[in-house]
Amino acid sequence: MNKIEEMKTKIMLSKDFCEMEAVKYIAFRYGTTPEQVLEHYFIQSGIIPSNERHYSYCLTPNEMALFHDLGVQPSMLEIN
């Protein structure tokens, strides 16, 4: 394993995104929390690697586009 594979990343995102009505609605649709649906967005978009959690849903292309249009992107990428 090389050094890059050993690095861990931390994405800092404003808590305000979890309070957006669109994010809360999508989380409600899938029976999850806004934090988990945002994590799933990052995994599904390839920004972060998949974790051990298994999701029983897949965000639709429209939902993915909505998150992108809302500006849901990491404000800071911290590599440990």
ZAKOL-502665 format. One record per residue (C-alpha): residue number from 0; x, y, z. Coordinates in nm, 4 decimals. Last residue first. Layout:
<recs>
<NUM,<X,Y,Z>>
...
</recs>
This chain:
<recs>
<79,<-0.4506,1.3371,0.7842>>
<78,<-0.5906,1.5037,0.4733>>
<77,<-0.8428,1.7801,0.5298>>
<76,<-1.0629,1.8751,0.2386>>
<75,<-1.2398,2.2007,0.3065>>
<74,<-1.5592,2.3511,0.1769>>
<73,<-1.6675,2.0124,0.0455>>
<72,<-1.9353,2.0489,-0.2143>>
<71,<-2.3080,2.0869,-0.1775>>
<70,<-2.3478,2.3935,-0.3940>>
<69,<-2.7252,2.3721,-0.4156>>
<68,<-2.6829,2.2925,-0.7867>>
<67,<-2.4687,1.9880,-0.6999>>
<66,<-2.7221,1.8634,-0.4470>>
<65,<-3.0010,1.9146,-0.7018>>
<64,<-2.8041,1.7373,-0.9750>>
<63,<-2.7617,1.4306,-0.7517>>
<62,<-3.1326,1.4408,-0.6690>>
<61,<-3.2207,1.4616,-1.0394>>
<60,<-2.9837,1.1735,-1.1228>>
<59,<-3.1610,0.9664,-0.8570>>
<58,<-2.9932,0.8831,-0.5271>>
<57,<-2.9504,0.5105,-0.4762>>
<56,<-3.1224,0.3330,-0.1926>>
<55,<-3.0708,0.0470,0.0513>>
<54,<-2.7369,0.1881,0.1604>>
<53,<-2.4764,-0.0424,0.3049>>
<52,<-2.2458,0.1133,0.5610>>
<51,<-1.8890,-0.0191,0.5479>>
<50,<-1.7651,0.2897,0.3715>>
<49,<-1.7533,0.3763,0.0043>>
<48,<-1.4727,0.6062,-0.0977>>
<47,<-1.5194,0.9830,-0.0935>>
<46,<-1.5793,1.2202,-0.3832>>
<45,<-1.7087,0.9410,-0.6076>>
<44,<-2.0511,1.0967,-0.6693>>
<43,<-2.2230,0.8051,-0.4953>>
<42,<-1.9969,0.8372,-0.1916>>
<41,<-2.0398,1.2138,-0.1621>>
<40,<-2.4171,1.1865,-0.2096>>
<39,<-2.4295,0.9035,0.0483>>
<38,<-2.2620,1.1289,0.3017>>
<37,<-2.5234,1.3947,0.2239>>
<36,<-2.8011,1.1368,0.2740>>
<35,<-2.6438,1.0337,0.6038>>
<34,<-2.6225,1.3891,0.7368>>
<33,<-2.9796,1.4666,0.6281>>
<32,<-3.0971,1.1637,0.8268>>
<31,<-3.2564,0.8511,0.6822>>
<30,<-3.5973,0.7207,0.5828>>
<29,<-3.5291,0.7489,0.2095>>
<28,<-3.7995,1.0053,0.1396>>
<27,<-3.7214,1.1830,0.4688>>
<26,<-3.3584,1.2286,0.3649>>
<25,<-3.4737,1.3761,0.0324>>
<24,<-3.7079,1.6144,0.2173>>
<23,<-3.4398,1.7197,0.4678>>
<22,<-3.1994,1.7962,0.1826>>
<21,<-3.4624,1.9984,-0.0058>>
<20,<-3.5664,2.1851,0.3096>>
<19,<-3.2100,2.2925,0.3825>>
<18,<-3.1164,2.2308,0.7465>>
<17,<-2.8528,1.9690,0.6749>>
<16,<-2.6829,2.2091,0.4338>>
<15,<-2.6603,2.4682,0.7115>>
<14,<-2.4286,2.2357,0.9065>>
<13,<-2.1523,2.3632,0.6779>>
<12,<-1.9402,2.0895,0.5257>>
<11,<-1.5909,1.9820,0.6292>>
<10,<-1.4666,1.6742,0.4500>>
<9,<-1.2080,1.4665,0.6322>>
<8,<-0.9671,1.2524,0.4402>>
<7,<-0.7545,0.9590,0.5491>>
<6,<-0.4240,0.8881,0.3854>>
<5,<-0.3018,0.5268,0.3615>>
<4,<-0.3841,0.4947,-0.0086>>
<3,<-0.1699,0.8003,-0.0832>>
<2,<0.1244,0.6568,0.1112>>
<1,<0.1428,0.3377,-0.0932>>
<0,<0.0000,0.0000,0.0000>>
</recs>
